Amino acid sequence: MPDAHGKVLVVGMDGLRYDRLTRCSATARVLHGLMTGGAHGTSLLPYGRAEDGPSAGPAYTDSGPGWSSVLTGVWPDRHGVTGNDFLGADYARHPDFLSRAATARPGLRTAAVVSWPELVDRGVLGAAIGRRVSYDGESDGYATADRQVARTAARWLTEDDPDVLFVYFGATDEAGHATGPLSPAYDRALLAQDAHLGRLLAAIDARHAQEHWTVLVTTDHGHLDTGGHGGDTRAEQEVFVILAEPGLPGGTRLDTPRLVDLAPTVLDRLGIPVDPAWGLQGRVLPRPTTSEWS
């Protein structure tokens, strides 16, 4: 019977527009398999809209604030990051979910591997994480760096025993900037990331059958049709979350999942209670209502 303290894989795909993902349903089979076999939903980054309340934003549509919100579970008004310069970051008070997990349960095996080195170099992924590896997509190209990320993550899943793993791929964002999200190059980047994800899921499937894995996939922002982001259009603001785990009915729709919901959801699946003193602004995404967690 699976342990109620499960294991978690979080995969970030930078600058992946949801409408371009759904357009590739015939070929992005891994992502669509997770969507049809699990749950998914979309939301708009609040960008300071009045209906979201004063603590909801603005959630700038750049990667620095986006991934900071994913990893810390709070919006820029708390973690302090409003651009890719990371000025004002307050990761001491608002650490990433892997660091929180490692602090709460010191024996937990935490790991992260990314192709955007800023996530390590700027401290978004903190020193408390057991393993932090970055490859340089900026220098080597994200197609190359993403392949290195996938190889490393698959090796850890095969040879080691991680409890929570964060993986970042950046080729979709690179292609979006270079040729726009409507281009063949963007589709090719998406399909490459889909294949990388498939490799990771295969490694999980080959592990012990009694393990209980939750898989979450998300993005940090979208792209204009012409390429680029940072503004407040729907194309830039729309983000998605895909959630897959045993016992979850296929085709479930998540109710407006937000980037800040990932951190509390990861901690929940690891069996770590969220302390109100942490000030997380997200909510735990629903667990299956079956005996899988009993």
C-alpha angles and dihedrals in degrees: 000000000000120000113252085229096074134182125257137209117191117189122191121199109190120228095355112161113216094220091054090050092053090047089060094055093125094056108022087072098157096055092042090048089057091047096050094040096044138011137299141168144163138230139174122250102250097235089191097300110172094233091062093061131238095291096053102081160228089264101192114216096237129106098247095059093033098057091038088058092047094049101039101037093230134096125246092270086072108026089043100221114131101159145011091277088073091216112163095024114162104190091146090071095028110036126177120272093253091056091047090050093048091050094046094047110022093192093058115115108229127181141170133186123182142171095214103073093197089078089067101028094052094046099248086129102047133223092250089074111105095226127018119175127171131187121199110247090165092062103026100034123258096257089062096039093047090054089053090049092051093048092050095046092047090050092051091049091049103039104026138041111244119178097195126014130184117200126184128197121187109179095100091058092046091052091045091057094043103045107357130256093277092063131103088239090060091050090050091052091050092050092048090054090047089056091048090053090050090056091054093048090050089054090051092048089054092056127089111314092224093062117107112218127188115198122199125183124186146150133224102225142333134247139245114251088251092048131262135074143208099112136093104258120126090245089060098037102047114102133170140209125206117196125189128174139138114288096021111129112242118253095023114162117222115219106243098313111202132207091250090058093071098071097053090042092054092048091048093052090049090054094248114138114229109242111221087218089069089069096219112179097202132084130230111259111236120275121223113272094225135099091265090101096042 
